[in-house]
């Protein structure tokens, strides 16, 4: 007979519902908002995401020990306040420095909170009801991750996604109030606990080669899943697969699939004796197939189907992984092994967004080959599946093994890469849409123009070039300033020209938004490049060019005082502007 679960159990689950919903709500719009509303490059979004994921997944190494020392309730309350501050800071974050600070704060808050919830569930249940308790816990996580991101669709327009973070901060404050009013420490704080002893247990991983290999190989599975989180929304919009309002629904598809099918799958395998490792391999292959479906056709139906398929793969692979770890761990060290089973998530949480960000920037954006990008990510899963099959051959010699060649999944890699590359580039719509981006019944029409300016400047002289439009707001502006020195001259002796210093500024409403100064090296042209993406609608930009200093001509042989003054230089300025116009439907 199951014992009744205490109030602390329901309190911690209620707080977790709001916190997990807030986290996945933030994550749903994070990359789109930073790229489309703030103007940050996708590779930088990958770095920011990787930094956050690293803190979230590595801080649990010490957070439980700290909570045992100072009290679960106290650390949970501090974590929720920290998280709320992080979300609110992110809501105000329209420059890289503020966003970076917000990401650090959020990572610290979530990293300390994450392990304490599961530990609280464990402490507030017993052997008779623990399976049921964790089943409730897992369902609550997925319900929050499904419902709150889905609600964003009806509450916020995409251009206002920055306000989502304020709402997520409110949800986390709700978690704070629940813990404050309804939660008690599941274990009495013990100030004698040495916190860093928790890290010392890492030596278990390196002593057990089999366990270490499982963790490293399974990182490949989560590499695919953690690449999906920030880059499927960007891919969906950049390549015009689905409209912007679908982004929150996209975030809800994964937990929604698990909620609908998770119990069906659990019932199906309940009475079947299945090899956990083989089930894990199948799950990884399903995720690879889903990733391939997401990116290979640019078809919205297959895109959605791919998300559902990879969600099924996650539902199959992760429980199988946990089950396999519990089977290979020594009985007396099982809790340590299970505690470190999150290491693949930590490894992939850092590497996938960062590496994926650079790959997306170079392959999807610069080359226009989004399908090749996702083909490469899918191949990571094939590599992991092949490694697991080799692992099975190496460590399970006495068991009946599959006749499938260990390298079979890897044989598909060159086929997939060549096929995706042969499809060629596709239209890339960010910032240069030739069609329309539908937002609240409005059509944004984009127009790109390039202007060339040139002239001569005397030393210390400045000149301004006005870029303006009465009808269309400026979406982005990029400039390239180029100049060269005059040739060296010979008057009895040779005089060598030294570099000239130019500066360029982009000025909006009498404020400098970007500037740079550069001195060219003798014999080489000088170049300055600037780029600016306004966060609101502007119609006029001033570009100021200044010849800061003319390098004189110095005698190559002779006194250093033998110089010929250089007083002017010419320049060429190329300005590329993307305008957008709001054309309301009738």
C-alpha positions as CSV (number, residue, x, y, z in Angstrom):
1,X,0.0,0.0,0.0
2,X,1.4,3.4,-1.0
3,X,2.0,5.9,1.8
4,X,0.6,9.4,1.5
5,X,2.9,12.0,0.0
6,X,3.6,14.9,2.3
7,X,2.8,18.6,1.7
8,X,6.5,19.3,0.9
9,X,6.2,17.0,-2.1
10,X,3.3,18.9,-3.6
11,X,4.8,22.3,-2.8
12,X,8.1,21.4,-4.5
13,X,6.2,20.1,-7.6
14,X,4.0,23.2,-7.7
15,X,7.1,25.5,-7.6
16,X,8.8,23.3,-10.2
17,X,5.8,23.7,-12.5
18,X,6.2,27.4,-12.6
19,X,10.0,27.4,-12.8
20,X,10.2,24.8,-15.6
21,X,7.5,26.6,-17.5
22,X,9.3,29.8,-17.1
23,X,12.6,28.3,-18.3
24,X,11.1,26.7,-21.4
25,X,9.0,29.8,-22.1
26,X,12.2,31.8,-22.1
27,X,14.1,29.3,-24.2
28,X,11.2,29.2,-26.7
29,X,11.8,32.8,-27.8
30,X,15.4,33.4,-26.7
31,X,17.3,32.9,-30.0
32,X,14.6,34.5,-32.2
33,X,14.4,37.6,-29.9
34,X,18.2,38.0,-29.7
35,X,18.7,37.7,-33.5
36,X,15.6,39.4,-34.9
37,X,14.7,42.0,-32.2
38,X,18.1,42.8,-30.8
39,X,20.4,42.1,-33.8
40,X,22.9,39.7,-32.2
41,X,24.6,37.2,-34.6
42,X,23.6,33.6,-34.3
43,X,27.1,32.4,-33.4
44,X,27.0,34.7,-30.4
45,X,23.6,33.4,-29.4
46,X,25.2,29.9,-29.5
47,X,27.9,31.1,-27.1
48,X,25.4,32.7,-24.7
49,X,23.2,29.5,-24.8
50,X,26.3,27.3,-24.2
51,X,27.4,29.4,-21.2
52,X,23.9,29.2,-19.7
53,X,23.7,25.4,-20.3
54,X,27.1,24.9,-18.8
55,X,26.2,26.6,-15.5
56,X,22.8,24.8,-15.4
57,X,24.3,21.4,-15.8
58,X,27.6,21.6,-13.9
59,X,26.5,23.5,-10.8
60,X,24.4,20.5,-9.6
61,X,27.8,18.9,-8.8
62,X,27.9,21.1,-5.7
63,X,24.4,22.5,-5.2
64,X,23.0,19.4,-3.3
65,X,25.9,19.4,-0.9
66,X,25.5,23.2,-0.3
67,X,21.8,22.7,0.3
68,X,22.5,19.9,2.8
69,X,24.9,22.2,4.6
70,X,22.8,25.4,4.7
71,X,19.3,24.1,4.2
72,X,17.3,23.1,1.1
73,X,14.7,25.9,1.6
74,X,17.3,28.7,1.9
75,X,19.1,27.7,-1.2
76,X,15.9,27.2,-3.2
77,X,14.7,30.7,-2.2
78,X,18.0,32.2,-3.2
79,X,17.9,30.3,-6.5
80,X,14.4,31.6,-7.3
81,X,15.3,35.2,-6.5
82,X,18.4,34.9,-8.6
83,X,16.5,33.5,-11.5
84,X,13.8,36.2,-11.3
85,X,16.5,38.9,-11.4
86,X,18.1,37.1,-14.4
87,X,14.8,37.0,-16.4
88,X,14.0,40.7,-15.6
89,X,17.5,41.7,-16.6
90,X,17.1,39.8,-19.8
91,X,13.8,41.7,-20.5
92,X,15.8,45.0,-20.4
93,X,18.7,43.5,-22.3
94,X,19.0,45.2,-25.7
95,X,22.8,45.2,-25.7
96,X,25.3,42.4,-25.5
97,X,26.7,43.3,-22.1
98,X,23.4,43.3,-20.4
99,X,22.3,40.1,-22.0
100,X,25.6,38.4,-21.0
101,X,25.0,39.5,-17.4
102,X,21.4,38.2,-17.5
103,X,22.6,34.8,-18.9
104,X,25.2,34.4,-16.1
105,X,22.6,35.3,-13.4
106,X,20.0,32.9,-14.9
107,X,22.6,30.1,-15.2
108,X,23.6,30.5,-11.5
109,X,19.9,30.5,-10.3
110,X,18.8,27.5,-12.4
111,X,22.1,25.6,-11.8
112,X,21.6,25.7,-8.0
113,X,17.9,24.9,-8.2
114,X,17.9,22.1,-10.7
115,X,19.3,19.2,-8.5
116,X,17.4,20.3,-5.3
117,X,14.0,19.6,-6.8
118,X,14.8,16.0,-7.6
119,X,16.6,15.6,-4.3
120,X,13.5,17.0,-2.5
121,X,11.3,14.5,-4.4
122,X,13.5,11.7,-3.3
123,X,13.6,12.8,0.4
124,X,9.8,13.3,0.5
125,X,8.9,9.8,-0.8
126,X,9.7,6.3,0.3
127,X,10.4,2.9,-1.4
128,X,6.6,2.3,-1.7
129,X,5.7,5.4,-3.6
130,X,9.0,6.7,-5.1
131,X,8.2,5.5,-8.6
132,X,4.9,7.2,-8.5
133,X,6.5,10.3,-7.0
134,X,9.0,10.6,-9.8
135,X,6.3,9.9,-12.4
136,X,4.4,12.9,-11.1
137,X,7.6,15.0,-11.1
138,X,8.4,14.1,-14.7
139,X,4.8,14.9,-15.8
140,X,4.8,18.2,-14.1
141,X,8.1,19.2,-15.9
142,X,6.6,18.4,-19.3
143,X,3.3,20.0,-18.5
144,X,5.0,23.3,-17.6
145,X,7.2,23.0,-20.6
146,X,4.1,22.5,-22.8
147,X,1.5,24.9,-21.4
148,X,3.5,28.1,-20.7
149,X,5.4,28.3,-24.0
150,X,2.1,27.6,-25.8
151,X,0.5,30.5,-24.0
152,X,3.1,32.9,-25.4
153,X,1.4,32.4,-28.8
154,X,-1.7,34.2,-27.6
155,X,-0.1,36.8,-25.3
156,X,2.8,38.3,-27.2
157,X,3.5,39.5,-30.7
158,X,7.0,38.4,-31.9
159,X,8.3,42.0,-31.9
160,X,7.4,42.2,-28.2
161,X,9.1,38.9,-27.2
162,X,11.4,40.9,-24.9
163,X,8.4,41.3,-22.6
164,X,8.1,37.5,-22.3
165,X,11.1,37.5,-19.9
166,X,9.2,39.8,-17.5
167,X,6.3,37.3,-17.3
168,X,8.7,34.4,-16.8
169,X,10.3,36.4,-13.9
170,X,6.8,36.6,-12.4
171,X,6.3,32.9,-12.7
172,X,9.6,32.3,-10.9
173,X,8.5,34.7,-8.1
174,X,5.4,32.5,-7.8
175,X,7.7,29.5,-7.2
176,X,9.5,31.6,-4.6
177,X,6.3,32.3,-2.7
178,X,5.2,28.6,-2.8
179,X,8.5,27.5,-1.3
180,X,8.5,30.3,1.3
181,X,4.9,29.5,2.5
182,X,4.6,25.7,2.0
183,X,8.0,24.0,2.1
184,X,10.1,22.7,4.9
185,X,13.6,21.3,4.8
186,X,13.4,17.6,4.0
187,X,16.6,17.0,5.9
188,X,18.1,19.0,8.8
189,X,21.0,21.3,7.7
190,X,24.4,20.0,8.7
191,X,27.1,22.7,8.7
192,X,29.9,20.1,9.0
193,X,29.3,18.8,5.5
194,X,32.4,19.5,3.3
195,X,30.9,20.9,0.1
196,X,33.8,20.0,-2.3
197,X,33.6,16.3,-1.3
198,X,30.8,16.1,-3.8
199,X,33.3,16.9,-6.6
200,X,35.8,14.3,-5.4
201,X,33.4,11.6,-6.4
202,X,34.2,12.4,-10.0
203,X,37.1,10.1,-9.7
204,X,34.5,7.2,-10.0
205,X,33.9,8.2,-13.6
206,X,37.6,8.1,-14.6
207,X,38.2,4.8,-12.8
208,X,35.4,3.0,-14.7
209,X,36.2,3.1,-18.4
210,X,32.9,1.5,-19.3
211,X,30.9,4.2,-17.6
212,X,33.1,7.0,-19.0
213,X,32.6,5.7,-22.5
214,X,28.8,5.5,-22.1
215,X,28.7,9.1,-20.9
216,X,30.9,10.4,-23.7
217,X,29.0,8.6,-26.4
218,X,25.6,9.6,-25.1
219,X,26.7,13.2,-25.3
220,X,26.4,12.8,-29.1
221,X,22.7,12.2,-28.6
222,X,22.2,15.3,-26.5
223,X,24.4,17.3,-28.9
224,X,21.6,16.9,-31.5
225,X,18.9,17.8,-29.0
226,X,20.7,20.8,-27.6
227,X,21.4,22.1,-31.1
228,X,17.7,21.8,-31.9
229,X,16.7,24.2,-29.0
230,X,18.2,27.5,-30.2
231,X,18.4,26.9,-33.9
232,X,15.2,25.3,-35.1
233,X,13.3,28.6,-34.5
234,X,15.9,30.5,-36.4
235,X,16.0,28.0,-39.2
236,X,12.2,28.0,-39.4
237,X,12.0,31.8,-40.0
238,X,15.3,32.3,-41.9
239,X,14.2,29.8,-44.6
240,X,10.5,30.8,-44.5
241,X,9.2,27.4,-43.4
242,X,6.5,28.5,-41.0
243,X,5.4,32.0,-39.7
244,X,6.8,33.7,-36.7
245,X,3.8,33.1,-34.5
246,X,4.5,29.3,-34.7
247,X,7.7,29.7,-32.5
248,X,6.0,29.0,-29.1
249,X,4.0,26.1,-30.6
250,X,7.3,24.7,-31.9
251,X,8.6,24.8,-28.3
252,X,5.5,23.0,-27.0
253,X,5.7,20.2,-29.6
254,X,8.4,18.3,-27.8
255,X,6.9,18.1,-24.3
256,X,3.4,17.8,-25.8
257,X,4.5,14.6,-27.6
258,X,6.1,13.2,-24.4
259,X,2.9,14.0,-22.4
260,X,0.7,12.2,-25.0
261,X,2.8,9.2,-25.7
262,X,5.0,8.8,-22.6
263,X,2.6,6.7,-20.7
264,X,1.7,4.7,-23.8
265,X,5.3,3.9,-24.3
266,X,5.8,3.0,-20.6
267,X,2.8,0.7,-20.7
268,X,4.1,-1.0,-23.9
269,X,7.6,-1.8,-22.5
270,X,6.4,-2.5,-18.9
271,X,6.0,-6.3,-19.4
272,X,8.7,-6.8,-22.0
273,X,12.3,-7.7,-21.3
274,X,14.2,-5.3,-23.5
275,X,18.0,-4.8,-23.7
276,X,18.5,-1.2,-22.4
277,X,21.6,-0.6,-24.6
278,X,19.9,-1.7,-27.7
279,X,16.8,0.4,-26.9
280,X,19.2,3.3,-26.4
281,X,20.7,2.8,-29.8
282,X,17.3,2.7,-31.4
283,X,16.4,5.9,-29.6
284,X,19.5,7.7,-30.9
285,X,18.8,6.6,-34.4
286,X,15.2,7.9,-34.2
287,X,16.5,11.3,-33.0
288,X,18.8,11.4,-36.0
289,X,15.9,10.6,-38.3
290,X,13.9,13.3,-36.8
291,X,16.7,15.9,-37.1
292,X,17.1,14.9,-40.8
293,X,13.3,15.3,-41.4
294,X,13.4,18.7,-39.7
295,X,16.0,20.2,-42.1
296,X,16.1,18.3,-45.4
297,X,13.0,19.5,-47.3
298,X,11.9,22.9,-46.0
299,X,8.4,21.5,-46.0
300,X,6.3,22.7,-43.0
301,X,4.5,19.3,-42.6
302,X,7.8,17.3,-42.6
303,X,9.4,19.9,-40.3
304,X,6.7,19.4,-37.7
305,X,6.7,15.7,-38.2
306,X,10.5,15.7,-37.6
307,X,10.1,17.5,-34.3
308,X,7.6,14.9,-33.2
309,X,9.8,12.0,-34.4
310,X,12.9,13.3,-32.5
311,X,10.7,13.8,-29.4
312,X,9.8,10.1,-29.6
313,X,13.5,9.3,-29.9
314,X,14.2,11.4,-26.8
315,X,11.4,9.6,-25.0
316,X,12.9,6.2,-25.9
317,X,16.6,6.9,-25.4
318,X,16.8,8.9,-22.2
319,X,15.0,6.4,-19.9
320,X,16.9,3.5,-21.6
321,X,20.2,5.4,-20.8
322,X,19.2,5.8,-17.1
323,X,18.2,2.2,-17.0
324,X,21.5,1.0,-18.5
325,X,23.6,3.2,-16.1
326,X,21.8,1.6,-13.2
327,X,22.6,-1.8,-14.5
328,X,26.3,-1.3,-15.0
329,X,26.9,0.5,-11.8
330,X,28.2,-1.3,-8.7
331,X,25.4,-1.6,-6.1
332,X,27.3,0.2,-3.4
333,X,28.0,3.2,-5.8
334,X,24.7,3.3,-7.7
335,X,23.7,6.6,-6.3
336,X,27.0,8.2,-7.4
337,X,26.6,6.8,-10.9
338,X,23.1,8.0,-11.2
339,X,24.1,11.4,-9.8
340,X,26.6,11.8,-12.6
341,X,24.3,10.5,-15.3
342,X,23.6,14.2,-16.2
343,X,27.2,14.6,-17.5
344,X,26.3,14.0,-21.1
345,X,23.7,16.8,-20.9
346,X,26.4,19.1,-19.4
347,X,29.0,18.2,-22.1
348,X,26.4,18.7,-24.9
349,X,24.9,21.7,-23.2
350,X,28.2,23.6,-23.6
351,X,29.5,22.2,-26.9
352,X,26.3,21.9,-29.0
353,X,25.1,25.6,-28.9
354,X,28.6,26.9,-29.4
355,X,29.7,24.6,-32.2
356,X,26.2,24.6,-33.6
357,X,26.1,28.4,-33.6
358,X,29.3,28.7,-35.6
359,X,28.2,26.0,-38.0
360,X,24.8,27.6,-38.5
361,X,26.4,31.0,-39.1
362,X,28.9,29.7,-41.6
363,X,26.8,27.1,-43.4
364,X,23.1,28.1,-43.1
365,X,23.6,31.9,-43.1
366,X,26.7,32.6,-45.2
367,X,26.2,29.7,-47.6
368,X,22.4,29.5,-47.5
369,X,22.6,25.8,-47.0
370,X,20.4,25.1,-44.0
371,X,19.7,21.6,-45.1
372,X,23.4,20.8,-45.1
373,X,23.6,22.2,-41.5
374,X,20.9,19.8,-40.2
375,X,22.4,16.9,-42.2
376,X,25.7,17.4,-40.3
377,X,23.9,17.5,-37.0
378,X,21.9,14.3,-37.9
379,X,25.2,12.6,-38.7
380,X,26.4,13.2,-35.1
381,X,23.7,10.8,-34.0
382,X,24.7,8.2,-36.6
383,X,28.3,8.5,-35.2
384,X,27.0,8.0,-31.6
385,X,24.8,5.0,-32.6
386,X,27.8,3.4,-34.3
387,X,30.0,4.0,-31.3
388,X,27.3,2.4,-29.0
389,X,27.2,-0.7,-31.3
390,X,31.0,-1.0,-31.1
391,X,30.7,-0.5,-27.3
392,X,28.2,-3.4,-27.2
393,X,30.6,-5.6,-29.2
394,X,33.5,-4.8,-26.9
395,X,31.8,-5.0,-23.4
396,X,29.0,-7.5,-23.9
397,X,30.8,-10.4,-25.5
398,X,28.9,-13.1,-23.6
399,X,25.5,-11.8,-24.5
400,X,23.7,-12.5,-27.8
401,X,24.7,-9.7,-30.1
402,X,23.0,-8.2,-33.1
403,X,24.3,-9.2,-36.6
404,X,24.1,-5.6,-37.7
405,X,27.6,-4.4,-38.6
406,X,28.9,-2.0,-36.0
407,X,29.8,0.6,-38.6
408,X,26.5,0.4,-40.5
409,X,25.2,3.8,-39.3
410,X,28.5,5.5,-40.2
411,X,28.2,4.3,-43.8
412,X,25.2,6.5,-44.2
413,X,27.1,9.7,-43.2
414,X,28.8,10.4,-46.6
415,X,25.5,9.6,-48.4
416,X,23.6,12.1,-46.3
417,X,26.2,14.8,-46.5
418,X,26.6,14.5,-50.3
419,X,22.9,14.4,-50.8
420,X,22.3,17.6,-48.7
421,X,25.2,19.4,-50.3
422,X,23.9,18.5,-53.8
423,X,20.6,20.2,-52.9
424,X,22.5,23.5,-53.0
425,X,21.7,26.8,-51.3
426,X,18.2,28.0,-50.6
427,X,16.8,31.6,-50.2
428,X,17.8,33.1,-46.9
429,X,15.2,35.6,-45.7
430,X,16.7,37.3,-42.6
431,X,17.1,41.0,-43.1
432,X,16.6,40.8,-46.9
433,X,13.1,39.4,-47.4
434,X,11.9,39.4,-50.9
435,X,8.5,38.2,-49.8
436,X,6.6,39.2,-46.7
437,X,6.8,38.5,-43.0
438,X,3.2,38.4,-41.6
439,X,2.8,39.9,-38.2
440,X,-0.7,40.8,-36.9
441,X,-2.2,41.3,-40.4
442,X,0.7,43.4,-41.7
443,X,3.2,42.9,-44.5
444,X,6.8,44.0,-44.1
445,X,8.3,44.9,-47.5
446,X,12.1,45.0,-47.6
447,X,14.3,46.9,-50.0
448,X,18.1,46.7,-50.2
449,X,20.2,49.6,-51.6
450,X,23.9,50.2,-52.0
451,X,25.4,53.7,-52.3
452,X,29.0,54.7,-53.2
453,X,30.6,57.9,-52.0
454,X,34.1,59.3,-52.6
455,X,36.2,62.4,-52.1
456,X,39.3,64.1,-50.7
457,X,39.8,65.2,-47.1
458,X,42.5,67.5,-45.6
459,X,44.1,66.5,-42.4
460,X,41.8,66.9,-39.4
461,X,38.8,67.5,-41.8
462,X,35.5,65.7,-41.4
463,X,32.6,65.1,-43.8
464,X,29.1,63.7,-43.3
465,X,27.0,61.5,-45.5
466,X,23.3,61.4,-44.8
467,X,21.3,58.2,-45.3
468,X,17.6,58.8,-45.1
469,X,14.2,57.8,-46.3
470,X,10.9,59.5,-45.7
471,X,8.8,56.4,-46.3
472,X,10.8,53.3,-45.2
473,X,12.5,52.7,-41.9
474,X,16.1,51.5,-41.8
475,X,16.4,47.8,-40.9
476,X,20.2,47.6,-41.1
477,X,23.1,49.6,-42.3
478,X,26.7,48.5,-43.1
479,X,29.6,50.6,-44.3
480,X,33.0,49.9,-45.8
481,X,35.6,52.8,-45.9
482,X,38.7,52.2,-48.0
483,X,41.7,54.5,-48.6
484,X,45.3,54.2,-49.9
485,X,48.5,56.3,-49.4
486,X,50.1,58.2,-52.2
487,X,53.1,56.5,-53.8
488,X,56.6,56.9,-52.4
489,X,58.6,59.6,-54.2
490,X,62.2,60.2,-55.1
491,X,63.9,63.6,-54.8
492,X,67.6,63.0,-54.8
493,X,66.8,60.4,-52.1
494,X,63.7,58.2,-51.7
495,X,60.9,59.3,-49.4
496,X,58.6,56.6,-48.0
497,X,55.0,57.5,-47.2
498,X,53.7,56.4,-43.8
499,X,50.1,55.4,-43.0
500,X,47.1,57.7,-42.7
501,X,44.5,57.5,-39.9
502,X,40.8,57.6,-40.7
503,X,37.8,57.3,-38.4
504,X,34.2,56.4,-39.3
505,X,31.1,56.9,-37.1
506,X,27.5,55.9,-37.4
507,X,25.4,58.6,-35.8
508,X,21.7,58.2,-34.9
509,X,19.7,61.1,-33.4
510,X,23.0,63.0,-32.5
511,X,24.4,59.9,-30.7
512,X,27.3,57.8,-31.9
513,X,26.1,54.1,-32.1
514,X,29.3,52.7,-33.6
515,X,32.7,54.0,-34.5
516,X,36.2,52.8,-35.4
517,X,39.6,54.3,-36.1
518,X,42.4,52.7,-38.2
519,X,45.8,53.5,-39.5
520,X,46.9,51.7,-42.6
521,X,50.3,50.0,-42.9
522,X,52.7,51.3,-45.6
523,X,51.9,49.8,-49.0
524,X,48.6,48.4,-47.9
525,X,45.1,49.9,-48.2
526,X,43.2,50.9,-45.0
527,X,39.8,49.5,-44.4
528,X,37.1,50.2,-41.7
529,X,33.8,48.2,-41.6
530,X,30.9,49.1,-39.4
531,X,27.4,47.6,-39.1
532,X,24.3,48.7,-37.1
533,X,20.8,47.2,-36.6
534,X,18.4,49.6,-35.0
535,X,16.1,48.2,-32.2
536,X,13.3,50.6,-33.2
537,X,12.1,52.4,-36.3
538,X,14.5,55.1,-37.6
539,X,14.5,57.0,-40.9
540,X,17.8,58.9,-40.8
541,X,21.4,57.9,-40.2
542,X,24.5,60.1,-40.5
543,X,27.9,58.6,-41.4
544,X,30.9,60.8,-40.4
545,X,34.3,60.3,-42.0
546,X,37.3,62.0,-40.5
547,X,40.9,62.1,-41.7
548,X,42.5,62.0,-38.2
549,X,46.2,62.3,-39.3
550,X,48.2,62.2,-42.5
551,X,51.4,60.3,-42.2
552,X,54.3,62.3,-43.7
553,X,56.9,61.1,-46.2
554,X,60.2,60.3,-44.5
555,X,63.6,60.0,-46.2
556,X,64.7,56.4,-46.3
557,X,68.4,57.3,-46.1
558,X,69.4,60.4,-44.2
559,X,68.3,62.4,-41.2
560,X,65.0,61.6,-39.7
561,X,64.2,65.3,-39.9
562,X,64.2,65.1,-43.7
563,X,60.4,64.8,-44.3
564,X,57.8,66.0,-46.7
565,X,54.5,66.9,-45.2
566,X,51.4,65.0,-46.4
567,X,48.2,67.1,-45.9
568,X,45.4,65.2,-47.6
569,X,44.1,61.9,-48.9
570,X,41.2,60.5,-50.8
571,X,38.7,57.8,-49.7
572,X,35.9,55.7,-51.0
573,X,32.8,54.8,-48.9
574,X,30.4,52.0,-49.7
575,X,27.1,51.9,-47.7
576,X,24.7,49.0,-47.9
577,X,21.2,49.8,-46.4
578,X,18.2,47.5,-45.9
579,X,15.0,49.4,-45.6
580,X,11.6,48.1,-44.6
581,X,8.1,49.5,-45.2
582,X,4.9,48.6,-43.4
583,X,2.1,47.9,-45.9
584,X,-1.1,47.2,-44.0
585,X,-3.6,44.8,-45.6
586,X,-6.9,46.0,-46.8
